[in-house]
Amino acid sequence: MTAPALRQAREHDLPAITEIYGHAVLHGLASFEEQPPPLEEIARRFAAVQARGLPYLVVEDGGAVAGYAYAGPYRPRPAYRYTVEDSIYLAPGREGRGLGRLLLAELIAQCEALALRQMVAVIGGRETTASIALHERLGFTHVGVLSGVGYKFGHWVDSVLMQRPLGAGTGAPPVPATAGGSSAGKGDRQ
């Protein structure tokens, strides 16, 4: 058996990503969407992440896409341009094998290489303990809980907020865009 392999996501991965996300929408709290978006919408979202120069990763295990992760803008206003939000999804039955840790660790490393300074996790449901524990193991701290902000599966759902500094964090000003900053840190992110 070969070891899991991390790589940048490509367009041909989008059907598998759509399937993984669709299952998460229908069966979990990681997303507050209630209907799985079609492939065309997933492709639009993928293109938007790529256009910002942000990482979008897949992990292959056993010859198939077993999960994916990406960094997206935390908020649209320009002053947030050095802060990203992570998203991680695993295919059903792939949990507990260290794939989420591989994805998140590489996502963090790639965001640090882009001179980004903060990563935020918005985790659906206090009972999503595996995701919370994964983020804690990789240096995220709890910064708050938004109680009952979602309504899914017939009950109110909290959002757990976690945050991790990237690189120098807030210990130094951001790298100017003209001196090696990433495309993720340039311009208005509306």
C-alpha positions in Angstrom: 0.0 0.0 0.0 1.3 3.4 -0.9 1.5 6.3 1.5 -1.1 9.1 1.1 0.1 11.8 -1.4 -0.6 15.5 -1.1 -0.7 17.7 -4.2 -2.3 20.8 -5.6 -5.9 20.2 -6.7 -6.6 20.2 -10.4 -9.8 20.6 -12.4 -10.1 16.9 -13.0 -10.4 16.5 -9.1 -13.6 18.6 -9.0 -16.1 15.7 -9.4 -14.5 13.9 -6.4 -14.4 17.2 -4.5 -18.0 17.8 -5.3 -19.0 14.3 -4.1 -17.0 14.7 -0.8 -18.5 18.1 -0.1 -22.0 17.0 -1.0 -21.8 14.2 1.5 -20.6 16.7 4.2 -23.5 19.0 3.4 -26.1 16.3 3.7 -24.6 14.5 6.7 -22.5 16.9 8.8 -22.2 20.3 10.3 -18.9 21.3 8.7 -20.9 23.3 6.2 -24.0 25.3 6.9 -25.2 24.7 3.4 -28.3 22.5 3.3 -28.3 21.5 -0.4 -25.1 20.2 -2.1 -24.0 22.6 -4.8 -23.5 21.2 -8.3 -20.2 20.6 -10.0 -20.4 24.0 -11.8 -20.6 25.9 -8.5 -17.8 23.9 -7.0 -15.7 24.7 -10.2 -16.6 28.4 -9.8 -15.4 28.4 -6.1 -12.3 26.5 -7.0 -11.4 29.1 -9.7 -12.0 31.9 -7.2 -9.5 30.4 -4.8 -7.0 29.9 -7.6 -7.5 33.4 -8.9 -6.4 34.7 -5.5 -3.3 32.6 -5.5 -4.3 30.7 -2.4 -3.6 27.0 -1.9 -6.2 24.3 -2.8 -4.9 20.8 -1.9 -6.1 17.2 -2.3 -4.8 14.1 -0.6 -4.8 10.9 -2.6 -5.0 7.6 -0.7 -5.3 4.3 -2.4 -5.4 6.0 -5.8 -8.4 8.1 -5.0 -9.0 11.6 -3.8 -9.6 11.0 -0.1 -10.0 14.7 1.0 -9.2 18.3 0.2 -8.4 21.5 1.9 -8.1 25.1 0.8 -7.6 28.6 2.2 -10.1 31.2 1.4 -10.4 34.9 2.3 -11.6 35.3 5.9 -13.6 38.5 5.1 -13.9 40.6 1.9 -12.6 44.0 3.2 -9.0 44.9 2.2 -7.7 45.1 5.8 -8.3 41.4 6.2 -6.1 40.5 3.2 -3.5 38.8 5.4 -6.0 36.5 7.1 -7.5 33.3 5.6 -10.0 30.8 6.7 -9.3 27.1 6.3 -11.7 24.5 5.0 -11.0 20.7 5.2 -13.2 17.9 4.1 -12.5 14.1 4.1 -14.4 11.5 2.1 -16.6 9.2 4.2 -14.7 6.5 5.9 -11.3 8.3 5.6 -11.5 9.9 9.1 -9.0 9.0 11.8 -6.1 8.1 9.4 -4.1 11.3 9.7 -5.3 12.7 6.4 -6.8 15.8 7.9 -3.5 16.5 9.7 -1.5 16.1 6.5 -3.8 18.5 4.7 -4.0 21.2 7.4 -0.2 21.1 8.1 0.6 21.6 4.4 -2.1 24.3 4.1 -0.5 26.2 7.0 2.9 25.8 5.4 1.8 27.1 2.1 -0.1 30.1 3.6 3.0 31.0 5.6 5.1 30.9 2.4 2.6 33.4 0.9 3.4 35.8 3.8 -0.2 35.5 5.2 -0.4 36.2 9.0 -3.5 34.6 10.5 -5.6 31.5 9.8 -9.1 31.3 11.2 -11.2 28.1 11.5 -15.0 28.4 11.7 -16.1 25.0 12.9 -19.7 24.0 12.7 -21.0 22.6 16.0 -19.3 22.3 19.4 -19.8 18.5 19.0 -17.4 18.4 16.0 -14.7 17.3 18.4 -12.4 15.7 15.8 -12.1 18.9 13.8 -11.6 21.0 17.0 -8.9 18.6 18.2 -7.1 18.6 14.8 -6.9 22.4 14.9 -5.7 22.4 18.5 -2.9 19.9 17.6 -1.7 22.2 14.8 -1.5 25.4 17.0 -5.0 26.9 16.8 -6.5 28.3 20.0 -10.2 28.8 20.8 -11.2 32.5 20.4 -14.9 32.2 20.7 -18.2 30.5 20.1 -21.1 32.0 18.2 -24.1 30.2 19.9 -27.0 29.0 17.8 -26.1 30.9 14.6 -27.1 28.1 12.3 -30.2 25.9 12.1 -29.6 22.5 10.5 -31.0 19.0 10.9 -33.8 20.4 13.1 -31.6 22.1 15.8 -29.6 25.2 16.4 -25.9 24.8 15.7 -23.0 26.8 17.2 -19.9 28.0 15.3 -16.6 27.4 17.1 -14.0 30.0 16.2 -10.3 29.1 16.4 -7.3 31.1 15.2 -3.6 30.4 14.5 -0.8 32.9 13.7 1.1 32.3 10.5 4.8 33.2 10.2 5.5 36.4 12.2 1.8 36.7 13.0 1.1 40.1 14.5 4.7 40.5 15.6 5.7 42.5 12.6 4.1 44.6 9.8 3.0 42.6 6.7 5.4 42.2 3.9 4.7 44.9 1.3 3.2 43.6 -1.9 6.1 45.1 -3.9 8.7 43.3 -1.7 7.7 39.7 -2.1 4.1 39.7 -0.8 1.7 37.3 -2.3 -1.1 37.9 -4.7 -3.3 37.0 -1.8 -2.2 40.1 0.0 -2.7 42.5 -2.9 -5.6 44.8 -3.7 -9.2 44.9 -2.5 -10.6 41.5 -1.6 -14.2 42.3 -2.2 
